[in-house]
């Protein structure tokens, strides 16, 4: 398990670091491969701490964000949330074995003051391993990441997009 701890607006003490490692060890038992985890501690207001946990293992991305008056309490809440996500989806995701080769997809997020602006600036760029999956698996992955859409390769190797519709249903672009 690789843990990266980031702080925004507060100092992460050795006690917070060791407590994080201890709590996140609960998640490791659900994965057969190495899990990369990023924990972000942030201050929202004087008495509000936000903890965000991003976990990645073999194409599975989990995200949880919680806020509390104490960073330890926020960490407890977010680890519980991540563990519930893993338990909820691990069996369904693990049932299908991917025999196809994975490929890489570069995703970039652009920032522009307006649509008419000619020069957009890249603010985030990520390389993500893309493995073929079914529409149901892509919808679960979108839900795990708390996103409104998810780009994936179907079993034929073609790029598809699942997205949340305004009526609460899930749509598919092929």
Backbone as a printed PyTorch tensor [residue, N CA C, xyz], in Angstrom:
tensor([[[  0.8550,  -1.1710,   0.0000],
         [  0.0000,   0.0000,   0.0000],
         [  0.8980,   1.2290,   0.0000]],

        [[  0.6630,   2.1190,  -0.9610],
         [  1.3990,   3.3700,  -1.0520],
         [  0.4810,   4.4990,  -0.6080]],

        [[  0.8690,   5.1990,   0.4450],
         [  0.0470,   6.2820,   0.9730],
         [  0.7880,   7.5960,   0.7880]],

        [[  0.1030,   8.5500,   0.1780],
         [  0.6290,   9.8970,  -0.0050],
         [ -0.2750,  10.8490,   0.7720]],

        [[  0.2910,  11.5800,   1.7220],
         [ -0.5020,  12.4820,   2.5470],
         [ -0.1980,  13.9180,   2.1500]],

        [[ -1.2650,  14.6700,   1.8630],
         [ -1.1620,  16.0510,   1.4160],
         [ -1.9370,  16.9180,   2.4050]],

        [[ -1.4160,  18.1100,   2.6660],
         [ -2.1450,  19.0100,   3.5620],
         [ -2.3660,  20.3440,   2.8720]],

        [[ -3.5040,  20.9440,   3.1720],
         [ -3.8540,  22.2570,   2.6450],
         [ -4.3650,  23.0940,   3.8100]],

        [[ -3.5600,  24.0300,   4.2560],
         [ -4.0050,  24.9400,   5.3010],
         [ -3.7980,  24.4690,   6.7230]],

        [[ -3.1880,  23.3150,   6.9220],
         [ -2.8760,  22.8630,   8.2670],
         [ -1.6510,  21.9560,   8.2100]],

        [[ -1.0120,  21.7990,   9.3480],
         [  0.1880,  20.9760,   9.4280],
         [ -0.2050,  19.5570,   9.8090]],

        [[  0.2760,  18.5930,   9.0270],
         [  0.0120,  17.1870,   9.3180],
         [  1.1040,  16.7060,  10.2660]],

        [[  0.6960,  16.3000,  11.4520],
         [  1.6530,  15.8420,  12.4590],
         [  1.9890,  14.3680,  12.2420]],

        [[  3.0220,  13.9120,  12.9220],
         [  3.3860,  12.4970,  12.8420],
         [  2.2730,  11.6100,  13.3900]],

        [[  1.5630,  12.1150,  14.3960],
         [  0.4460,  11.3470,  14.9660],
         [ -0.6790,  11.1900,  13.9340]],

        [[ -0.9680,  12.2610,  13.1900],
         [ -2.0010,  12.1900,  12.1490],
         [ -1.5610,  11.2330,  11.0380]],

        [[ -0.2880,  11.2730,  10.6950],
         [  0.2460,  10.4020,   9.6480],
         [  0.1390,   8.9270,  10.0540]],

        [[  0.5590,   8.6110,  11.2770],
         [  0.5060,   7.2110,  11.7280],
         [ -0.9440,   6.7470,  11.9060]],

        [[ -1.8340,   7.6320,  12.3770],
         [ -3.2440,   7.2870,  12.5180],
         [ -3.8590,   7.0050,  11.1500]],

        [[ -3.4780,   7.8090,  10.1470],
         [ -3.9670,   7.6030,   8.7850],
         [ -3.5330,   6.2470,   8.2520]],

        [[ -2.2680,   5.9070,   8.4490],
         [ -1.7570,   4.6280,   7.9730],
         [ -2.4720,   3.4600,   8.6570]],

        [[ -2.7240,   3.6130,   9.9460],
         [ -3.4120,   2.5560,  10.6950],
         [ -4.8480,   2.3770,  10.1960]],

        [[ -5.5650,   3.4700,  10.0020],
         [ -6.9550,   3.3950,   9.5570],
         [ -7.0590,   2.8710,   8.1290]],

        [[ -6.1350,   3.2930,   7.2590],
         [ -6.1950,   2.8930,   5.8600],
         [ -5.7730,   1.4410,   5.6500]],

        [[ -5.1220,   0.8410,   6.6380],
         [ -4.7540,  -0.5740,   6.5420],
         [ -6.0040,  -1.4470,   6.4560]],

        [[ -7.1410,  -0.9490,   6.9650],
         [ -8.4070,  -1.6840,   6.8780],
         [ -8.8280,  -1.8990,   5.4300]],

        [[ -8.4940,  -0.9460,   4.5650],
         [ -8.9030,  -1.0100,   3.1620],
         [ -8.0300,  -1.9790,   2.3780]],

        [[ -6.7740,  -2.0800,   2.7570],
         [ -5.8040,  -2.8750,   1.9980],
         [ -6.2170,  -4.3400,   1.8680]],

        [[ -6.8890,  -4.8760,   2.8680],
         [ -7.2390,  -6.3000,   2.8560],
         [ -8.2040,  -6.6720,   1.7340]],

        [[ -8.8860,  -5.6840,   1.1430],
         [ -9.8430,  -5.9530,   0.0860],
         [ -9.1970,  -6.0640,  -1.2930]],

        [[ -7.9090,  -5.7350,  -1.4020],
         [ -7.2430,  -5.7160,  -2.6940],
         [ -6.1260,  -6.7460,  -2.7440]],

        [[ -5.9890,  -7.3890,  -3.9040],
         [ -4.9030,  -8.3530,  -4.0750],
         [ -3.6410,  -7.6730,  -4.5910]],

        [[ -3.7840,  -6.5310,  -5.2390],
         [ -2.6430,  -5.7870,  -5.7650],
         [ -2.3490,  -4.5720,  -4.8950]],

        [[ -1.3010,  -3.8650,  -5.2730],
         [ -0.9070,  -2.6570,  -4.5550],
         [ -1.9850,  -1.5850,  -4.7060]],

        [[ -2.2550,  -0.8880,  -3.6350],
         [ -3.2340,   0.1870,  -3.6300],
         [ -2.4840,   1.4990,  -3.4330]],

        [[ -2.7270,   2.4540,  -4.3230],
         [ -2.1680,   3.7950,  -4.1820],
         [ -3.2460,   4.6800,  -3.5800]],

        [[ -2.9290,   5.2800,  -2.4360],
         [ -3.9160,   6.0950,  -1.7160],
         [ -3.3460,   7.4840,  -1.4910]],

        [[ -4.1590,   8.4960,  -1.7950],
         [ -3.8000,   9.8830,  -1.5090],
         [ -4.8090,  10.4190,  -0.4980]],

        [[ -4.2930,  10.8980,   0.6270],
         [ -5.1270,  11.4800,   1.6770],
         [ -4.8420,  12.9690,   1.7170]],

        [[ -5.8840,  13.7860,   1.6140],
         [ -5.7290,  15.2350,   1.6550],
         [ -6.4430,  15.7760,   2.8800]],

        [[ -5.6810,  16.4240,   3.7600],
         [ -6.2340,  17.1020,   4.9320],
         [ -6.3350,  18.5820,   4.5990]],

        [[ -7.4920,  19.1940,   4.8530],
         [ -7.6750,  20.6140,   4.5620],
         [ -8.5350,  21.2530,   5.6430]],

        [[ -8.3200,  22.5490,   5.8300],
         [ -9.1440,  23.3460,   6.7470],
         [-10.1620,  24.1090,   5.9180]],

        [[-11.4380,  24.0080,   6.2910],
         [-12.4580,  24.7700,   5.5830],
         [-12.7230,  26.0760,   6.3300]],

        [[-12.9460,  25.9750,   7.5930],
         [-13.1260,  27.1260,   8.4790],
         [-12.2910,  26.8470,   9.7180]],

        [[-12.3800,  27.6990,  10.6990],
         [-11.5700,  27.5030,  11.9090],
         [-11.8090,  26.1460,  12.5610]],

        [[-13.0460,  25.6940,  12.5750],
         [-13.3680,  24.4500,  13.2810],
         [-13.8170,  23.3320,  12.3620]],

        [[-13.5600,  23.4410,  11.0630],
         [-14.0170,  22.4180,  10.1310],
         [-12.8410,  21.8540,   9.3450]],

        [[-12.6250,  20.5570,   9.4950],
         [-11.5610,  19.8530,   8.7850],
         [-12.1870,  18.9770,   7.7060]],

        [[-11.5930,  18.9940,   6.5260],
         [-12.0560,  18.1680,   5.4220],
         [-10.9630,  17.1600,   5.1050]],

        [[-11.3620,  15.8950,   4.9760],
         [-10.4160,  14.8490,   4.5980],
         [-10.9560,  14.1810,   3.3370]],

        [[-10.0870,  14.1080,   2.3250],
         [-10.4320,  13.4590,   1.0650],
         [ -9.4890,  12.2830,   0.8580]],

        [[-10.0350,  11.1340,   0.5070],
         [ -9.2300,   9.9420,   0.2430],
         [ -9.5180,   9.4840,  -1.1810]],

        [[ -8.4480,   9.3450,  -1.9580],
         [ -8.5220,   8.8000,  -3.3100],
         [ -7.7210,   7.5170,  -3.3190]],

        [[ -8.3410,   6.4170,  -3.7040],
         [ -7.6680,   5.1150,  -3.7390],
         [ -7.7410,   4.5680,  -5.1570]],

        [[ -6.6190,   3.9790,  -5.6070],
         [ -6.5400,   3.4350,  -6.9560],
         [ -5.8360,   2.0940,  -6.9240]],

        [[ -6.4440,   1.1170,  -7.5800],
         [ -5.8280,  -0.2020,  -7.7050],
         [ -6.3640,  -0.8810,  -8.9550]],

        [[ -5.4840,  -1.1750,  -9.8990],
         [ -5.8260,  -1.9100, -11.1190],
         [ -7.0990,  -1.4140, -11.7920]],

        [[ -7.1850,  -0.1290, -12.0530],
         [ -8.3310,   0.4030, -12.7720],
         [ -9.5340,   0.7310, -11.9140]],

        [[ -9.4940,   0.4320, -10.6370],
         [-10.5830,   0.7640,  -9.7280],
         [-10.2240,   2.0380,  -8.9890]],

        [[-11.0670,   3.0420,  -9.1110],
         [-10.8420,   4.3160,  -8.4460],
         [-11.9430,   4.5430,  -7.4190]],

        [[-11.5550,   4.8580,  -6.1920],
         [-12.5060,   5.1400,  -5.1230],
         [-12.2280,   6.5370,  -4.5940]],

        [[-13.2910,   7.2490,  -4.2560],
         [-13.1230,   8.5980,  -3.7280],
         [-14.1190,   8.8100,  -2.5980]],

        [[-13.6320,   9.4200,  -1.5270],
         [-14.4950,   9.7630,  -0.4130],
         [-14.0590,  11.0890,   0.1850]],

        [[-15.0180,  11.9260,   0.5400],
         [-14.7460,  13.2270,   1.1570],
         [-15.6720,  13.3650,   2.3470]],

        [[-15.1150,  13.7490,   3.4840],
         [-15.9190,  13.9720,   4.6880],
         [-15.3880,  15.1890,   5.4340]],

        [[-16.2560,  15.8300,   6.1750],
         [-15.8920,  16.9930,   6.9850],
         [-16.3290,  16.7510,   8.4260]],

        [[-15.5170,  17.2540,   9.3610],
         [-15.8360,  17.1450,  10.7900],
         [-15.0510,  18.2230,  11.5320]],

        [[-15.3560,  18.3760,  12.8080],
         [-14.6490,  19.3640,  13.6280],
         [-13.2260,  18.9360,  13.9380]],

        [[-12.9530,  17.6530,  13.8490],
         [-11.6530,  17.0940,  14.1820],
         [-11.1270,  16.3210,  12.9660]],

        [[ -9.8460,  16.4680,  12.5980],
         [ -9.3400,  15.7230,  11.4340],
         [ -9.3950,  14.2070,  11.6230]],

        [[ -9.2310,  13.7480,  12.8590],
         [ -9.2950,  12.3070,  13.1300],
         [-10.7100,  11.7810,  12.8920]],

        [[-11.7170,  12.5360,  13.3130],
         [-13.1090,  12.1390,  13.1110],
         [-13.4470,  12.1410,  11.6210]],

        [[-12.9680,  13.1510,  10.8970],
         [-13.2070,  13.2120,   9.4540],
         [-12.5490,  12.0270,   8.7540]],

        [[-11.3420,  11.6640,   9.1780],
         [-10.6520,  10.5120,   8.5950],
         [-11.4210,   9.2210,   8.8750]],

        [[-11.9160,   9.0680,  10.0980],
         [-12.7210,   7.8890,  10.4390],
         [-13.9400,   7.7740,   9.5190]],

        [[-14.6240,   8.8930,   9.3150],
         [-15.8200,   8.8920,   8.4780],
         [-15.5000,   8.5410,   7.0290]],

        [[-14.4290,   9.1220,   6.4920],
         [-14.1030,   8.8790,   5.0870],
         [-13.5800,   7.4640,   4.8690]],

        [[-12.8420,   6.9020,   5.8110],
         [-12.3790,   5.5180,   5.6730],
         [-13.5760,   4.5630,   5.7310]],

        [[-14.5410,   4.8450,   6.5970],
         [-15.7580,   4.0320,   6.6380],
         [-16.4980,   4.0950,   5.3020]],

        [[-16.5560,   5.2920,   4.7030],
         [-17.2310,   5.4630,   3.4190],
         [-16.5250,   4.6670,   2.3240]],

        [[-15.2060,   4.7460,   2.2690],
         [-14.4380,   4.0140,   1.2610],
         [-14.6120,   2.5040,   1.4650]],

        [[-14.5810,   2.0620,   2.7170],
         [-14.7310,   0.6400,   2.9930],
         [-16.1130,   0.1410,   2.5590]],

        [[-17.1540,   0.9490,   2.7870],
         [-18.4980,   0.5610,   2.3350],
         [-18.5440,   0.4580,   0.8080]],

        [[-17.8640,   1.3970,   0.1280],
         [-17.8330,   1.3430,  -1.3360],
         [-17.1470,   0.0690,  -1.8120]],

        [[-16.0240,  -0.2740,  -1.2090],
         [-15.2850,  -1.4640,  -1.6150],
         [-16.1280,  -2.7110,  -1.3830]],

        [[-16.7240,  -2.8160,  -0.2210],
         [-17.5460,  -3.9950,   0.0900],
         [-18.7230,  -4.0780,  -0.8720]],

        [[-19.3170,  -2.9460,  -1.1820],
         [-20.4950,  -2.9080,  -2.0420],
         [-20.1830,  -3.3400,  -3.4720]],

        [[-19.0290,  -2.9160,  -3.9850],
         [-18.7210,  -3.1520,  -5.3850],
         [-17.6700,  -4.2260,  -5.6480]],

        [[-16.9250,  -4.6370,  -4.6650],
         [-15.8120,  -5.5610,  -4.8940],
         [-16.2550,  -6.8680,  -5.5310]],

        [[-17.3060,  -7.4620,  -5.0470],
         [-17.7740,  -8.7320,  -5.6090],
         [-18.2240,  -8.5760,  -7.0540]],

        [[-18.9810,  -7.5300,  -7.3430],
         [-19.4890,  -7.3480,  -8.6970],
         [-18.3770,  -6.9920,  -9.6710]],

        [[-17.4260,  -6.1960,  -9.2570],
         [-16.3230,  -5.8200, -10.1420],
         [-15.3750,  -6.9920, -10.3140]],

        [[-15.1380,  -7.7540,  -9.2670],
         [-14.2010,  -8.8580,  -9.3190],
         [-14.7130, -10.0860, -10.0420]],

        [[-16.0040, -10.1730, -10.3050],
         [-16.5590, -11.3520, -10.9510],
         [-16.0900, -11.4930, -12.3860]],

        [[-15.8500, -10.3810, -13.0450],
         [-15.4710, -10.4300, -14.4500],
         [-13.9690, -10.2370, -14.5710]],

        [[-13.2870, -11.1930, -15.1060],
         [-11.8430, -11.1120, -15.3090],
         [-11.5770, -10.5210, -16.6830]],

        [[-10.7070,  -9.5340, -16.7320],
         [-10.3470,  -8.9010, -17.9930],
         [ -9.1140,  -9.5930, -18.5780]],

        [[ -9.2790, -10.1950, -19.7100],
         [ -8.1510, -10.8530, -20.3540],
         [ -7.5150,  -9.9560, -21.4070]],

        [[ -8.2150,  -8.8930, -21.8000],
         [ -7.6790,  -8.0080, -22.8090],
         [ -6.5510,  -7.1690, -22.2250]],

        [[ -5.6750,  -6.6990, -23.1090],
         [ -4.5940,  -5.8150, -22.6860],
         [ -5.1830,  -4.4580, -22.3410]],

        [[ -4.6570,  -3.8360, -21.3030],
         [ -5.1110,  -2.4930, -20.9630],
         [ -4.3320,  -1.4920, -21.7950]],

        [[ -4.9110,  -0.3410, -21.9950],
         [ -4.2380,   0.7250, -22.7070],
         [ -4.2730,   1.9670, -21.8250]],

        [[ -3.6280,   3.0110, -22.2780],
         [ -3.5570,   4.2220, -21.4830],
         [ -4.3130,   5.3320, -22.1940]],

        [[ -4.9720,   6.1690, -21.4280],
         [ -5.7370,   7.2830, -21.9630],
         [ -5.2940,   8.5350, -21.2320]],

        [[ -4.9560,   9.5850, -21.9660],
         [ -4.5400,  10.8320, -21.3400],
         [ -5.7500,  11.7320, -21.2800]],

        [[ -6.0730,  12.1880, -20.0600],
         [ -7.2020,  13.0780, -19.8570],
         [ -6.6700,  14.4340, -19.4220]],

        [[ -7.1860,  15.4940, -20.0080],
         [ -6.7690,  16.8420, -19.6490],
         [ -7.9990,  17.6760, -19.3320]],

        [[ -7.8900,  18.5250, -18.3270],
         [ -8.9530,  19.4440, -17.9570],
         [ -8.4660,  20.8360, -18.3060]],

        [[ -9.2570,  21.5590, -19.0810],
         [ -8.8580,  22.8800, -19.5330],
         [ -9.6160,  23.9420, -18.7620]],

        [[ -8.9610,  25.0840, -18.6000],
         [ -9.5990,  26.2060, -17.9270],
         [ -9.5800,  27.3910, -18.8710]],

        [[-10.7210,  28.0150, -19.0700],
         [-10.8100,  29.1960, -19.9200],
         [-11.8200,  30.1480, -19.3010]],

        [[-11.5780,  31.4520, -19.4720],
         [-12.4840,  32.4450, -18.9060],
         [-13.8380,  32.3850, -19.5960]],

        [[-13.8630,  32.0960, -20.9030],
         [-15.1170,  31.9600, -21.6250],
         [-14.9210,  30.9930, -22.7790]],

        [[-16.0170,  30.5930, -23.3800],
         [-15.9470,  29.6730, -24.5060],
         [-15.2830,  30.3450, -25.6990]],

        [[-15.4670,  31.6490, -25.8300],
         [-14.9170,  32.3830, -26.9600],
         [-13.4100,  32.5950, -26.8520]],

        [[-12.8490,  32.4240, -25.6700],
         [-11.4220,  32.6420, -25.4830],
         [-10.6440,  31.6410, -26.3240]],

        [[ -9.6610,  32.1400, -27.0720],
         [ -8.9320,  31.2880, -28.0070],
         [ -7.9200,  30.3820, -27.3250]],

        [[ -7.2820,  30.8410, -26.2760],
         [ -6.2330,  30.0510, -25.6370],
         [ -6.7380,  29.5090, -24.3000]],

        [[ -6.8400,  28.1950, -24.2190],
         [ -7.2330,  27.5400, -22.9770],
         [ -5.9730,  27.0000, -22.3170]],

        [[ -5.9610,  26.9890, -21.0130],
         [ -4.8030,  26.5270, -20.2490],
         [ -5.1280,  25.2020, -19.5740]],

        [[ -4.2130,  24.2320, -19.6800],
         [ -4.4050,  22.9370, -19.0310],
         [ -4.1410,  23.1160, -17.5440]],

        [[ -5.1100,  22.7260, -16.6990],
         [ -4.9200,  22.8400, -15.2550],
         [ -4.7210,  21.4760, -14.6070]],

        [[ -5.2130,  20.4020, -15.2290],
         [ -5.0290,  19.0590, -14.7020],
         [ -4.8120,  18.1150, -15.8750]],

        [[ -3.8620,  17.2120, -15.7340],
         [ -3.6190,  16.2070, -16.7610],
         [ -3.3130,  14.8930, -16.0630]],

        [[ -4.0010,  13.8240, -16.4520],
         [ -3.8320,  12.5280, -15.7930],
         [ -3.7100,  11.4350, -16.8320]],

        [[ -2.8520,  10.4640, -16.5770],
         [ -2.7870,   9.2410, -17.3670],
         [ -3.5420,   8.1740, -16.5950]],

        [[ -4.4910,   7.5340, -17.2580],
         [ -5.3250,   6.5400, -16.6030],
         [ -5.2640,   5.2580, -17.4130]],

        [[ -5.0270,   4.1290, -16.7420],
         [ -5.0840,   2.8380, -17.4120],
         [ -6.5350,   2.5420, -17.7450]],

        [[ -6.7790,   2.2210, -19.0070],
         [ -8.1360,   1.9640, -19.4590],
         [ -8.2540,   0.4830, -19.7790]],

        [[ -9.1440,  -0.1870, -19.0750],
         [ -9.3740,  -1.6080, -19.2950],
         [-10.7830,  -1.7860, -19.8370]],

        [[-10.9640,  -2.7190, -20.7490],
         [-12.3140,  -2.9620, -21.2610],
         [-13.2620,  -3.3660, -20.1310]],

        [[-14.4810,  -2.8500, -20.1850],
         [-15.4780,  -3.1710, -19.1650],
         [-16.8640,  -3.0690, -19.7550]],

        [[-17.8190,  -3.6180, -19.0420],
         [-19.2120,  -3.5490, -19.4640],
         [-19.7850,  -2.1980, -19.0560]],

        [[-20.9570,  -1.8970, -19.6020],
         [-21.6370,  -0.6440, -19.2660],
         [-21.9630,  -0.6080, -17.7720]],

        [[-22.3570,  -1.7560, -17.2020],
         [-22.6930,  -1.8130, -15.7760],
         [-21.4680,  -1.5070, -14.9170]],

        [[-20.3120,  -2.0720, -15.2980],
         [-19.0790,  -1.7990, -14.5470],
         [-18.6910,  -0.3320, -14.6580]],

        [[-18.8580,   0.2630, -15.8390],
         [-18.5450,   1.6780, -16.0220],
         [-19.4680,   2.5490, -15.1800]],

        [[-20.7460,   2.1880, -15.1070],
         [-21.6930,   2.9400, -14.2790],
         [-21.3140,   2.8410, -12.8020]],

        [[-20.8750,   1.6540, -12.3600],
         [-20.4300,   1.4940, -10.9700],
         [-19.1840,   2.3400, -10.7080]],

        [[-18.2490,   2.3420, -11.6710],
         [-17.0250,   3.1200, -11.5100],
         [-17.3430,   4.6160, -11.4440]],

        [[-18.2840,   5.0660, -12.2610],
         [-18.7100,   6.4690, -12.2310],
         [-19.2860,   6.8070, -10.8560]],

        [[-20.0730,   5.9020, -10.3160],
         [-20.6680,   6.0910,  -8.9950],
         [-19.5890,   6.1090,  -7.9120]],

        [[-18.6130,   5.2070,  -8.0100],
         [-17.5290,   5.1580,  -7.0220],
         [-16.7280,   6.4570,  -6.9990]],

        [[-16.5430,   7.0500,  -8.1640],
         [-15.7310,   8.2620,  -8.2640],
         [-16.5490,   9.5280,  -8.0070]],

        [[-17.8480,   9.3850,  -7.7930],
         [-18.7350,  10.5220,  -7.5560],
         [-18.6510,  11.5320,  -8.6920]],

        [[-18.6910,  11.0440,  -9.9260],
         [-18.6080,  11.8930, -11.1100],
         [-19.9200,  11.8450, -11.8730]],

        [[-20.0780,  12.8080, -12.8020],
         [-21.2850,  12.8690, -13.6140],
         [-21.1430,  12.0960, -14.9210]],

        [[-19.9110,  11.7300, -15.2910],
         [-19.7000,  10.9350, -16.4860],
         [-18.4480,  10.0830, -16.3160]],

        [[-18.3220,   9.0630, -17.1860],
         [-17.1560,   8.1840, -17.1300],
         [-16.8670,   7.6860, -18.5450]],

        [[-15.6250,   7.8440, -18.9930],
         [-15.1920,   7.3830, -20.3050],
         [-14.5350,   6.0190, -20.1260]],

        [[-14.9150,   5.0570, -20.9800],
         [-14.3730,   3.7040, -20.8440],
         [-14.3220,   3.0320, -22.2110]],

        [[-13.5750,   1.9340, -22.2760],
         [-13.5520,   1.1090, -23.4790],
         [-14.5000,  -0.0670, -23.2620]],

        [[-15.3510,  -0.3240, -24.2680],
         [-16.2410,  -1.4800, -24.1550],
         [-15.4790,  -2.7430, -24.5300]],

        [[-16.1510,  -3.8860, -24.5420],
         [-15.4800,  -5.1550, -24.8170],
         [-14.9330,  -5.2420, -26.2360]],

        [[-15.4590,  -4.4030, -27.1460],
         [-14.9660,  -4.3660, -28.5220],
         [-13.7800,  -3.4220, -28.6810]],

        [[-13.3880,  -2.7350, -27.6010],
         [-12.2600,  -1.8120, -27.6440],
         [-12.6240,  -0.3950, -28.0450]],

        [[-13.9130,  -0.1160, -28.2280],
         [-14.3440,   1.2200, -28.6240],
         [-14.5870,   2.0970, -27.4030]],

        [[-14.3070,   3.4030, -27.5370],
         [-14.5570,   4.3320, -26.4350],
         [-16.0430,   4.6080, -26.3090]],

        [[-16.5360,   4.5810, -25.0870],
         [-17.9240,   4.8870, -24.7550],
         [-17.9250,   5.8290, -23.5640]],

        [[-19.0680,   6.4880, -23.3440],
         [-19.2370,   7.3800, -22.2000],
         [-20.5630,   7.0650, -21.5320]],

        [[-20.5360,   6.8360, -20.2160],
         [-21.7720,   6.7700, -19.4460],
         [-21.8890,   8.0810, -18.6840]],

        [[-23.1150,   8.5620, -18.4960],
         [-23.3210,   9.8430, -17.8370],
         [-24.6250,   9.8320, -17.0540]],

        [[-24.6780,  10.6930, -16.0430],
         [-25.8980,  10.8320, -15.2430],
         [-26.8180,  11.8250, -15.9390]],

        [[-28.0490,  11.4050, -16.1370],
         [-29.0500,  12.2720, -16.7540],
         [-29.7460,  13.0990, -15.6800]],

        [[-30.3920,  14.1790, -16.1100],
         [-31.1140,  15.0460, -15.1720],
         [-32.2530,  14.3180, -14.4690]],

        [[-32.8220,  13.2820, -15.1230],
         [-33.9370,  12.5580, -14.5150],
         [-33.4740,  11.4760, -13.5500]],

        [[-32.1350,  11.3710, -13.3140],
         [-31.6000,  10.3970, -12.3630],
         [-31.1620,   9.0860, -12.9940]],

        [[-31.4960,   8.8790, -14.2450],
         [-31.0850,   7.6690, -14.9400],
         [-29.6740,   7.8260, -15.4870]],

        [[-29.1620,   6.7640, -16.1040],
         [-27.8210,   6.7800, -16.6710],
         [-27.9420,   6.6600, -18.1860]],

        [[-27.1980,   7.5310, -18.8920],
         [-27.1930,   7.5010, -20.3550],
         [-25.8850,   6.9090, -20.8600]],

        [[-25.8610,   6.5320, -22.1480],
         [-24.6920,   5.9220, -22.7580],
         [-24.4410,   6.5380, -24.1260]],

        [[-23.2140,   7.0470, -24.3420],
         [-22.7790,   7.4760, -25.6740],
         [-21.8740,   6.3840, -26.2120]],

        [[-22.1600,   5.9160, -27.4350],
         [-21.2980,   4.8990, -28.0580],
         [-20.6180,   5.4780, -29.2660]]])
